[in-house]
Amino acid sequence: MSVQISAGSNPLRVASDRRLNRIAGPSALVIFGVTGDLSRKKLMPAVYDLANRGLLPPGFGLVGFARREWTDEDFEQVVLEAVKQYARTPFDEAVWQQLRQGIRFVIGEFDDNDAFDRLTETLAALDAERGTMGNHAFYLSIPPKSFPVVTEQLRRSGLAEQKNGAWRRVVIEKPFGSDLTTARELNDVVESVFPPDSVFRIDHYLGKETVQNILALRFANQLYEPIWNERYVDHVQITMAEDIGVGGRAGYYDGIGAARDVIQNHLLQLFALTAMEEPVSFDAGDLRAEKEKVLSAVHLPKDLSLVSARGQYAGGWQGGERVRGFLEEDGMSPTSTTETYAALRLDVNTRRWSGVPFYLRAGKRLGRRVTEIAVVFKRAPQYLFAESQTSALGQNALVIRVQPDEGVTIRFGSKVPGAGMQVRDVTMDFGYGHAFTEASPEAYERLILDVLLGDPPLFPRHEEVELSWKILDPIEEYWESIGGPLEQYRPGTWGPPSADELLARNGHVWRRP
């Protein structure tokens, strides 16, 4: 006997059903900054992987725009090499032959009118030859300082104009400004040419399978949501740790730092997904509304020294190798006050989270590479057990591993085998690699497909970006006011002592991932 269950009464299910078996319609993707590492390692392989999975139309177009003196055939070879080296799915000659027919290249500078006129002609030819029907997405994999000239060129050449039922969309990468003022200026530039619904701000963390699993974990199960509140949760720790230094990015990194680089975007997005209320549906507007409520409810005290810590990695030994300190990196000013480690405590003024601190930390040259969300629960009353019986028992925790080894771990107490009653911590573990036979798509596969479909739930709107800067700007201004030098921490450790003190004020300690 088969039973059919209607999804009509469940808006979350209805919205998610619309996202199943999604295949992009006729379209072309133009990549500015196509010679950079992001394009070579992520974007071009993601396009191939989408084609290999049957999610792109047969007549898809891929256009590169750069200063290189390349022909279409030269660019085609560049794409092929990137695909063979970095694609997630196996190489299929038939898929490649179909894709390569839509590959084009346009030579030019961003301020070159003739180059953008050639781009217009190239896209018109693709519309005619490949049936892309005027649906064009422009991926700005370029520094934010170049956004004004490129968006103006797209306006001048008519490439941003939506007509005859065709769509035009623009994709921009983080950073979305360096503070609230610059974020607003950047938004004004982009939205003066493209309407808000046509602007896609990419935060690749939001395309990761485990990040989206936060929504499934919370709202598809009865097990967790009843205890996802101040009555049961003691505190939450969100960590993004890297075991490498800044290396060749020293020139870019100086003046930006860990807080601007990843806390303002990646970690605050993880924070919002963890703390938000259940949305009415998975539609973009409903998801954004709940995330914005959480971000707007964040409270910072007057004394920001109580809720922030920062530091720089020193030179020393890490993993059997002698490594340089941040101030010793090539191109780095020896007096730099840019932090390579940042930790914040955020308090949320809502009934659900009143009194529950959220700790966010990010840093380089730490103990290992890991990104995780740890929801740490309050201790259960232990009147049944003697103190000696539970001395090895910690706090229950639910840990969502975003990367690497994606999955979820639950830590709880269990009796130790034997005659006596001794309780200690054990774990139950779910790993994506063990539970599912299909490998998870790369984040950029999902996000590029969302752009082509015009499906924006994973893309922050400018309201979210501005709220994030409103949280971080006061802390950055406070750090700037006290200047340097910054506290140093040894490579391979978990940050400066001030970060431990940040948690110790509330009787907490950082997890060792």
Stockholm file with secondary structure:
# STOCKHOLM 1.0

chainA/1-513         MSVQISAGSNPLRVASDRRLNRIAGPSALVIFGVTGDLSRKKLMPAVYDLANRGLLPPGFGLVGFARREWTDEDFEQVVLEAVKQYARTPFDEAVWQQLRQGIRFVIGEFDDNDAFDRLTETLAALDAERGTMGNHAFYLSIPPKSFPVVTEQLRRSGLAEQKNGAWRRVVIEKPFGSDLTTARELNDVVESVFPPDSVFRIDHYLGKETVQNILALRFANQLYEPIWNERYVDHVQITMAEDIGVGGRAGYYDGIGAARDVIQNHLLQLFALTAMEEPVSFDAGDLRAEKEKVLSAVHLPKDLSLVSARGQYAGGWQGGERVRGFLEEDGMSPTSTTETYAALRLDVNTRRWSGVPFYLRAGKRLGRRVTEIAVVFKRAPQYLFAESQTSALGQNALVIRVQPDEGVTIRFGSKVPGAGMQVRDVTMDFGYGHAFTEASPEAYERLILDVLLGDPPLFPRHEEVELSWKILDPIEEYWESIGGPLEQYRPGTWGPPSADELLARNGHVWRRP
#=GR chainA/1-513 SS CCCCCCCTTCHHHHHHHTTTTCCCCSCEEEEETTTSHHIIIIIHHHHHHHHHTTCSCTTCEEEEEESSCCCHHHHHHHHHHHHHHHCSSCCCHHHHHHHHTTEEEEECCTTCHHHHHHHHHHHHHHHHHHCCTTCEEEEECSCGGGHHHHHHHHHHTTTTCCCTTCCEEEEEESCCCSSHHHHHHHHHHHHTTSCGGGEEEECGGGGSHHHHHHHHHHHSCSSSGGGSSTTTEEEEEEEEECSSCCGGGHHHHTTTHHIIIIIIIIIHHHHHHHHCCCCSSSSHHHHHHHHHHHHHTEECCSCGGGSEEEEEECSEEETTEEECCGGGSTTCCTTCCCCSEEEEEEEECSTTTTTCEEEEEEESSBSSCEEEEEEEECCCCCTTSCGGGSTBCCCCEEEEEEESSCEEEEEEEEECSSSSCCEEEEEEEEEHHHHCSSCCCCHHHHHHHHHHHTCCTTSCCHHHHHHHHHHHHHHHHHHHHHCCCCCEECTTBSCCHHHHHHHHTTTCCCCCC
#=GC SS_cons         CCCCCCCTTCHHHHHHHTTTTCCCCSCEEEEETTTSHHIIIIIHHHHHHHHHTTCSCTTCEEEEEESSCCCHHHHHHHHHHHHHHHCSSCCCHHHHHHHHTTEEEEECCTTCHHHHHHHHHHHHHHHHHHCCTTCEEEEECSCGGGHHHHHHHHHHTTTTCCCTTCCEEEEEESCCCSSHHHHHHHHHHHHTTSCGGGEEEECGGGGSHHHHHHHHHHHSCSSSGGGSSTTTEEEEEEEEECSSCCGGGHHHHTTTHHIIIIIIIIIHHHHHHHHCCCCSSSSHHHHHHHHHHHHHTEECCSCGGGSEEEEEECSEEETTEEECCGGGSTTCCTTCCCCSEEEEEEEECSTTTTTCEEEEEEESSBSSCEEEEEEEECCCCCTTSCGGGSTBCCCCEEEEEEESSCEEEEEEEEECSSSSCCEEEEEEEEEHHHHCSSCCCCHHHHHHHHHHHTCCTTSCCHHHHHHHHHHHHHHHHHHHHHCCCCCEECTTBSCCHHHHHHHHTTTCCCCCC
//
